[in-house]
Amino acid sequence: MSRLHATTGMPAWTRWLGRLCLGAAIASTSAICAQAPPPIVIGQTIATSGGLAEHGRGIVLGALAHFEAVNRDGGVGGRHIELRTLDDAGDSAKATANARTLATAPEVLALFSGAEGGPCVATIQVATDLRIPQIGCAAGSPELRDPAQRYVFPVRAAHLSEFERLISTALQLGERRIGFLHAPNATGEKHLANVRKLLAARGEQLALALPLDGKTSASDLAKKIFDARVDVVFNHGSYSTIAEIFKADRKLDRQTRFMAVNSGAQQMVRLLGDDARGLVFTQVVPFPWGRAPAIVRDYRIALEKVAPKAEPSFSSLEGYINARVLTLALQRAGPRVTRESLVAAMESLHNIDLGGLSLSYGPGDRTGLTYVDTVIVKANGQFVH
């Protein structure tokens, strides 16, 4: 098992890790670290390789930026935070195995900030079985909130809120024939049902429901969208898959407007190059290149300290926000924090101002954040509100 720095594969920003007391595997651990109280160990399974690697690494970087700032100020109750990260390459089975490895280590206090619906939903069972809090999994899957589960604490808004925003945007543009791309699994079916309900509440119907079965080629999927004559299509599924469908659509006589949920927005734009212009994305974190709200300013300062050359990103900002939520709960849990006291501390975070974002949990309440924004891609690949 490797520690956080060994799995990220990001040489541009890993050099500073040697200065931290975050990982016991760091060979140059100082005498000060050795004499410090035992660290607070947080476990993480996330994609740091494979198609989701850039997104996963961004989340790790943002989390480390915050934890480094906390540790620099003495940690939590004098204890440094150690993030122990394992690579799941975006695979649900691997995420489950990693989560069990981490959760069965008695020193690991929580499972933290995985990424994408499949791995996040898969590790819910581990959290429940082994009674370990799962905090800040970066996914919008319904299972993370419905029903509320004692050990599961999503932070970002649900995909349901993003779908509502995308539908509203499409209808405002006069685009009523809406298509939805979804994963061919139980989670995807729940998303599909939610999209139908949101449209029905507005007196509309879904024009096309298209499962991403992994067997149908991108060009064939694009042709189905074309034949259905939809005005706009949005997704639940891998950003790399959506990008391939988008490219195939651009070869047809009539082009469809594409919209997308937040996951991997910057990575998808890079895959598409010039074709990305005009894409509409929802985002579940504020604009990372701005200076407001206050949590973005804090994030920019923390990121600059640990990785001066790193570009701000939606992914690393989400990792930063998740780490900040976890740290706030650790501070409330007290010096003898346990898994159960951490759950209680998380549930005490009711109507919290998280630097300009409103966060709320409680017994039976797993709301977390409700923030949803919309951004558009410009010709140069940059995002604007």
C-alpha positions in Angstrom: 0.0 0.0 0.0 1.3 3.4 -1.0 0.7 6.8 0.5 -0.7 9.9 -1.0 2.4 11.1 -2.7 3.3 7.8 -4.3 0.1 7.4 -6.2 -0.4 10.9 -7.7 2.2 10.8 -10.5 2.4 14.6 -10.6 6.1 15.5 -10.5 5.3 19.2 -11.0 3.8 19.5 -7.5 5.0 16.5 -5.5 8.4 18.0 -4.6 6.9 20.0 -1.7 5.5 16.8 -0.1 8.9 16.0 1.3 8.5 19.1 3.6 5.3 17.8 5.2 4.6 15.3 7.9 1.7 14.0 5.9 3.0 10.6 4.9 4.9 8.2 7.0 6.4 6.7 3.9 8.3 9.9 3.1 12.0 9.0 3.5 13.1 12.4 4.6 10.7 12.7 7.6 12.2 15.2 10.0 12.9 14.7 13.7 10.1 17.1 14.4 7.7 14.9 12.6 9.0 11.8 14.4 8.4 13.5 17.8 4.9 14.8 16.9 1.7 13.2 18.2 0.3 10.4 16.0 -1.3 11.8 12.8 -4.9 11.8 12.0 -5.0 9.3 9.1 -7.6 9.8 6.4 -8.0 7.2 3.6 -8.8 7.9 0.0 -9.5 5.7 -3.0 -9.6 7.8 -6.3 -8.5 7.6 -9.9 -4.9 8.8 -10.3 -4.4 6.7 -13.4 -6.6 5.9 -16.4 -9.1 8.1 -18.1 -10.2 10.0 -15.0 -6.6 10.5 -13.7 -6.4 14.3 -14.3 -9.7 14.9 -12.5 -8.7 12.6 -9.6 -5.2 14.2 -9.3 -6.8 17.6 -9.2 -9.0 16.6 -6.3 -6.0 15.2 -4.5 -4.0 18.4 -5.1 -6.8 20.6 -3.8 -7.2 18.5 -0.6 -3.5 18.5 0.0 -3.3 22.3 -0.4 -5.7 22.7 2.5 -4.3 19.9 4.7 -0.8 21.4 4.2 -2.1 24.8 5.4 -3.7 23.1 8.5 -0.5 21.2 9.3 1.7 24.3 8.9 -0.4 25.9 11.6 0.0 23.0 14.0 -2.6 20.6 12.7 -5.8 19.7 14.5 -5.3 19.6 18.3 -1.6 19.3 17.6 -2.0 16.4 15.3 -1.1 16.6 11.6 -3.5 15.3 9.0 -2.1 12.4 6.8 -3.9 11.6 3.6 -3.4 8.0 2.5 -4.4 7.7 -1.1 -4.8 4.5 -3.2 -5.4 4.5 -7.0 -8.6 2.9 -8.2 -8.3 4.1 -11.9 -12.1 4.9 -11.8 -13.0 1.2 -11.4 -15.8 0.4 -9.0 -14.4 -3.1 -8.0 -11.0 -1.6 -7.3 -12.5 1.2 -5.3 -14.3 -1.3 -3.2 -11.2 -3.3 -2.6 -9.2 -0.1 -1.8 -11.9 1.1 0.6 -11.9 -2.2 2.5 -8.1 -2.1 2.8 -8.2 1.4 4.2 -11.3 0.8 6.4 -9.8 -2.3 8.0 -6.7 -0.3 9.1 -7.6 0.7 12.6 -5.7 4.0 12.4 -7.8 5.2 9.3 -10.5 7.5 10.6 -12.5 8.1 7.4 -12.9 7.5 3.7 -12.5 10.8 1.9 -13.2 12.4 -1.4 -13.3 9.6 -4.0 -14.5 10.5 -7.5 -17.3 9.5 -9.9 -20.6 7.8 -9.3 -19.5 4.2 -9.8 -16.7 4.1 -7.3 -18.5 6.4 -4.9 -21.7 4.3 -4.8 -19.7 1.1 -4.6 -17.9 2.2 -1.5 -21.1 3.2 0.4 -21.5 -0.5 1.3 -17.9 -0.6 2.8 -18.7 2.5 4.8 -21.9 1.0 6.1 -20.5 -2.5 6.8 -17.3 -1.2 8.6 -18.9 1.8 10.2 -16.5 4.3 8.8 -17.6 7.8 7.6 -17.4 8.4 3.8 -17.0 12.1 3.4 -17.0 14.3 0.3 -17.2 11.6 -2.5 -17.1 13.7 -5.6 -20.3 12.4 -7.3 -23.9 13.4 -7.7 -25.4 10.0 -7.5 -28.9 9.7 -5.8 -27.7 6.9 -3.6 -25.4 9.3 -1.7 -28.5 11.0 -0.3 -31.6 8.9 -0.9 -32.1 7.4 1.6 -29.8 9.3 4.0 -27.3 6.9 5.5 -25.5 7.4 8.8 -21.9 7.0 7.5 -22.3 8.8 4.1 -21.7 12.6 3.8 -21.8 14.0 0.3 -20.5 17.6 0.0 -21.3 18.7 -3.5 -24.8 19.2 -4.8 -26.6 16.3 -6.3 -26.9 15.7 -10.1 -30.6 16.3 -9.7 -29.9 20.0 -9.1 -27.6 20.1 -12.1 -30.2 18.5 -14.3 -32.7 21.0 -13.2 -30.3 23.9 -14.1 -29.6 22.4 -17.5 -33.3 21.9 -18.3 -34.0 25.4 -17.3 -31.2 26.7 -19.5 -32.4 24.7 -22.5 -36.0 25.8 -22.2 -34.9 29.5 -21.8 -33.1 29.1 -25.1 -36.3 27.7 -26.7 -34.9 24.2 -27.0 -37.7 21.8 -26.0 -36.6 18.6 -27.6 -34.1 17.4 -25.0 -32.1 14.2 -25.0 -30.4 12.5 -22.1 -27.3 10.2 -22.2 -27.1 8.0 -19.2 -25.2 5.0 -17.8 -26.9 1.7 -18.3 -27.1 0.8 -14.6 -29.3 1.3 -11.5 -27.8 4.8 -10.9 -28.3 5.8 -14.5 -31.9 4.6 -14.4 -32.5 6.8 -11.3 -31.0 9.8 -13.0 -33.3 9.1 -16.0 -36.3 8.9 -13.8 -35.3 12.2 -12.2 -34.9 13.9 -15.5 -38.3 12.7 -16.6 -39.9 14.1 -13.4 -38.2 17.5 -13.8 -39.4 17.8 -17.3 -42.9 16.6 -16.4 -43.1 19.3 -13.7 -42.6 21.9 -16.6 -45.1 20.2 -18.8 -42.4 18.7 -21.1 -41.4 15.2 -22.1 -38.0 13.7 -22.8 -37.4 13.4 -26.5 -34.6 10.8 -26.3 -33.2 8.6 -23.6 -29.9 7.0 -24.8 -28.0 4.5 -22.6 -24.2 4.5 -22.9 -23.8 0.8 -23.0 -20.1 0.7 -24.0 -21.0 -1.5 -27.0 -22.5 1.2 -29.3 -19.9 3.3 -31.1 -19.7 7.1 -30.6 -20.7 7.6 -34.3 -23.7 5.4 -33.9 -24.8 7.2 -30.8 -24.4 10.6 -32.5 -26.5 9.3 -35.4 -29.3 8.3 -33.0 -29.2 11.8 -31.6 -29.3 13.2 -35.1 -32.2 11.0 -36.2 -34.2 11.9 -33.1 -33.8 15.6 -34.1 -33.2 16.7 -30.5 -32.3 20.4 -29.8 -30.0 19.8 -26.9 -28.6 16.7 -25.2 -26.9 16.4 -21.8 -25.4 13.6 -19.9 -24.8 11.3 -17.0 -21.6 9.4 -17.8 -17.8 9.6 -18.4 -16.6 12.9 -19.9 -14.3 11.0 -22.3 -17.3 9.1 -23.7 -19.3 12.3 -24.1 -16.4 14.0 -25.8 -16.3 11.2 -28.4 -20.0 11.5 -29.1 -19.6 15.2 -29.4 -16.8 14.8 -32.0 -18.9 12.4 -34.0 -21.9 14.8 -33.9 -19.7 17.6 -35.4 -19.3 15.5 -38.6 -23.0 15.4 -39.2 -25.0 17.9 -41.3 -27.0 19.3 -38.4 -25.2 19.8 -35.1 -26.8 19.4 -31.7 -26.2 21.6 -28.7 -24.4 19.7 -26.0 -24.6 20.5 -22.3 -22.8 18.6 -19.5 -22.7 18.1 -15.8 -19.6 19.2 -14.0 -17.3 16.2 -13.8 -14.2 16.6 -15.9 -15.2 19.8 -17.6 -11.7 21.1 -18.1 -10.5 17.7 -19.2 -13.3 17.4 -21.7 -12.6 20.8 -23.1 -9.0 19.8 -23.7 -10.1 16.6 -25.4 -12.3 18.6 -27.8 -10.0 21.5 -28.5 -11.6 24.1 -30.8 -14.8 22.1 -31.0 -15.5 22.8 -27.3 -16.6 26.4 -28.0 -20.1 27.0 -26.8 -20.4 24.0 -24.6 -22.5 24.7 -21.5 -21.5 23.0 -18.2 -23.0 23.1 -14.7 -20.5 23.3 -11.9 -20.9 22.4 -8.2 -18.1 24.7 -7.0 -17.6 28.4 -7.6 -15.5 29.8 -10.5 -11.9 28.8 -9.5 -10.2 31.7 -11.4 -12.2 34.3 -9.4 -11.6 36.0 -6.1 -15.0 35.5 -4.7 -16.5 34.1 -2.6 -14.0 34.0 0.3 -13.4 30.3 0.0 -12.1 30.7 -3.5 -9.6 33.3 -2.3 -8.5 31.0 0.4 -8.1 28.1 -2.1 -6.0 30.3 -4.5 -3.7 31.3 -1.6 -3.3 27.6 -0.4 -2.8 26.3 -4.0 -0.1 29.0 -4.7 1.8 27.9 -1.6 2.0 24.2 -2.5 2.0 24.3 -6.3 2.8 27.8 -7.6 2.7 26.7 -11.3 -0.6 24.8 -11.0 -3.6 26.1 -12.8 -6.7 26.6 -10.7 -9.3 24.1 -11.6 -12.8 23.0 -10.7 -11.4 19.6 -9.6 -8.8 21.0 -7.2 -11.2 23.5 -5.8 -13.6 20.7 -5.0 -10.9 18.7 -3.3 -10.0 21.9 -1.3 -13.6 22.4 -0.3 -14.0 18.8 0.8 -10.9 19.0 2.9 -12.1 22.1 4.5 -15.4 20.4 5.5 -13.6 17.4 6.9 -11.2 19.6 8.9 -14.0 21.6 10.3 -15.6 18.4 11.6 -12.3 17.2 13.0 -11.9 20.4 14.9 -15.4 19.9 16.4 -14.8 16.3 17.2 -12.1 17.1 19.8 -8.6 15.6 20.4 -9.8 12.0 20.9 -11.6 11.8 17.6 -13.0 8.4 16.6 -15.1 7.3 13.7 -18.3 7.7 15.6 -17.4 11.1 17.1 -16.5 12.3 13.6 -20.0 11.2 12.4 -21.5 13.2 15.2 -19.3 16.2 14.4 -20.3 16.1 10.8 -24.0 16.0 11.8 -23.4 19.1 13.9 -22.5 21.2 10.8 -25.9 22.7 10.4 -26.3 25.9 8.4 -22.5 26.6 8.2 -21.1 29.5 6.2 -18.2 27.9 4.4 -16.6 31.0 3.2 -19.5 32.1 1.1 -21.1 28.7 0.6 -23.9 27.4 2.8 -23.4 23.9 4.1 -25.8 21.8 6.2 -26.0 18.4 7.8 -27.9 16.9 10.7 -29.2 13.6 12.0 -30.9 12.2 8.9 -29.9 15.2 6.8 -27.2 14.8 4.2 -27.8 18.0 2.2 -24.2 19.3 2.2 -23.9 22.0 -0.4 -26.7 23.0 -2.8 -24.5 25.3 -5.0 -24.9 25.0 -8.7 -23.4 27.4 -11.3 -23.4 27.5 -15.1 -20.4 28.2 -17.3 -19.8 28.4 -21.0 -16.6 27.6 -23.0 -15.2 30.4 -25.1 -13.3 30.0 -28.4 -9.9 29.9 -26.6 -11.1 27.0 -24.3 -11.5 29.2 -21.3 -14.7 29.3 -19.2 -17.0 32.3 -18.6 -20.1 32.6 -16.4 
